[in-house]
Each structure stands twice: as structure tokens, then as C-alpha cells.
Amino acid sequence: MKWKLKSSKPIFESPFIALHDNTYELPNGEVREGYYHMSRPDYVLILAISDKNRIVIEKQYRRGVDDMVYELPAGWIDKGESPLQAALRELKEETGYSGKGDEVHELYPQPSFCSMKAYIVILRFDETETTAQELGDDEAISFELKTLEEIKAMVADGQIKDMGFLSALGVYMAGR
């Protein structure tokens, strides 16, 4: 049974994150306070596969874990944008490639405390049709093209730790 939201007090808000202190009534009628809820914009995870069946993987510094992290191209979905439109824009900005494809799967990255959704989008692209990256001033993203077998080996070796990357790979391998 669903919980009933009784009240929500804002604690912090910015364009990229909001934190609220929520009070809920549980199905048994008990009222509980202190459930913190985080809101963030929805985003896309892009599994971009080339005409030579190679997948774009990125590597960039992530301050949350203070490490260089292998990831898939990804980014926020802008207001008024569909997940597919966001994926096409982000792939172009981060890699210079233009893709074609469609939205395939919706994920809840942290459903116990966050309302953010992620959309896995599979795009196909031609390796020979590329332009320069168009990175933001706080982005330093390198990328390379790897076969699925090379990526599986990287997962097995513990090189790929990003939950979004692993989720998108699992969805793709399940045949969605």
C-alpha cells in the first residue's frame, strides 16, 4: 500500500537539486517524520552503437567518488525536451556523433528517496560522421569505442562501476 504524504518542508533548493523533509502517514495509520526527499532533473543514459558495432564509453572525473569513472554518454533532459531529443543532443555535445534511435527503458535510480528518473536510449551512429565535442566549461570528457566483448571484460575486471552504465548494459543485453 502507498504511504500518504502529510507535509513537505523545503530544506534546500537549486536548479539541480532540491531537498525536502517529508512527513508520511503509513498504511497502519502511524505518522512518521524525517523522511528526506531529493528531487533532481530527469536524465538520459545513452547506449550509442556504431555502424561497426562498437559502443561509445566515456571517462571523466567524478568528485563524489574522487575518481576517474567509465560511463556512458548522459545528461539532463531540458524542459520541453523528450528523452530522445536529450539523448541526441547530449551524444552530439559529448562525442561529436549524430545518432538515430529511440527511447527504450525508464529507470528509477534511487526510488527510496529521490524522484529523479533515468531513460536508457539506444542510438545508432556512423563512426565516420563526426564533429568536435561541444563540452561545457566544467566538463573534461574523453571517450573511446569498445566492442561489447571488451566492455564485458571491463565489467568483469571491476573497471566499470557506474550503476547507470551497468543498468543500461543489462537492459541492452536482455534484448529490450
N, C-alpha and C positions, 0 to 999 in steps of 0.2 A: 504494500500500500504506500501511496505517496505521503510525504510529510507536508504539512501546511505551513507556509511562511507567515509568521505573525508580524515580524518587523525586520527592517533592514536599515542599519545606521552606516552612512558613509564614513570611512576612516581616511582614505586617500584616493585621489583621482588624478589621472594624467591622460594624455591622448592614447597611451599604450597599455595602461593598466589601471584598474580600479579595485579597491579592497573595501568590503562591507562586513560589518559584524551582524550576523543574522540570528534571529530567534525563531525556532520552529515548534510547532505542535506535532508530536509524534503520533502514530496511529493509535497508541494506547491512551491518548489524551494528555500525556505528560508534556510540559513545556520545557524546552531546553534552550539556553542562551550560549553565546560564544562560538557559534559556527561561522568561521571566517570564509567568505566567498570572494574569489578573484574573478574579475572579468577582463578578458583580453580580446582583441580583434580576431576574427577567424582567419585562417591562413591556408595556403596550398602547399602540398608536397608534390614535387614533380618527378616522375619517373620518365626521363627523356631517353628514348631508344633510337639510335641512329639507323640509317639505311644499311649499315654493316653490322647491325645487332650489337652495338656497343652502347653502354649506359653512361650518362654523364654523372660523375661523382665530384663533389666539391670538398675542399679542405679549407677551414678557416679557424681563427682563434675564437674561442668561446670563453668569456670572462667568468661565467657561472661555475665552470669546472676548471678554469685556468689551464686550458689545454687546447691543442690543435685537434679539431674534430672533423671526421669524414661525415659528410651529409649529402643529401640530395638538394638540388636547387629548390628554393622555397621562398615564401614571402607572404606578407599580409594581403588580404583581399580588401581593396579600396572600396569606399562607399559607392554603391551603384554598380559595382563590378561583379560579374559571375565568377565562380571558381575557375572556369575555363579561361575567361579573359585574364584573370590574375595570373594564371599559370603561363599563358603565352607571353605576357608582359615580363614576368619575372625571369623566365628562361632566356628571353632576348637580352634583358639587362645584365644578368649574371654570367651568360656564356657567349652571347652574340648569335646564338642559333635561333631560328624561327621554326616553330613546330606546328603540328596539326594533331588533333586528338579530341578526347572528351573526358568529362568528369566520370570517375568510376566508383569512388567509395568515400563515405563520410566516417570520420573517427572522432571519438571523444578522448582527447589526450589526457586529461586529468578530471574525470567526471565527479569525483568525490568533493571537489572544492572549487572547480573552475568551469565556467560556461563556454569557454572557447571551443570551437570545432576546427578540425583539420580536414581538408579534402585532398585525397590522393587523385592526381590527374596523370594519366599516361599520355605522353606526347611522342610522336614520331618526327624525326628530322633528317635532313640530308647533311652529312658531315662536310661537304664541300661548300655549302651555302652558309657563310658565317660573316659576322661583322665584329667590331670591337665591343668589349664589355662596356657597360654603362653603369658602373658601380657608384653607390653613394659615398660621401666623404668619410664615413666610418666603416666602410667595407673593404676588406682585402681578401678576396676570394680567388683561390687557384682551383682549376678543375682539370680533369682528365677523363678519358673514355676507357671504360673497362668492360670486358665480357662478363656475362652472368657467372660463368665459372670462376673468373678472377675475383668477383665480388663475394661469391660463396666462400672462397678460400680466405678472404679478408675477414669475413664474419667468423669463420671457424678459428682463425688466429687471434680473435679478440681486437682487431683493428677498428672495426665498425661497432660503435657503442650507442649511436644516436637512435633513440626509440622511434622517431618518425621514419628514419631510413629503414630500420628493421621491419616496422609495420608495413610500409609501402612494398617492400620486397616480399613480405609474406603474402600480402593481398595479390600481388602480381603472380607469384608462384602458385597461388591457389586457383588461378585461372579467371580472376574477375575481369 
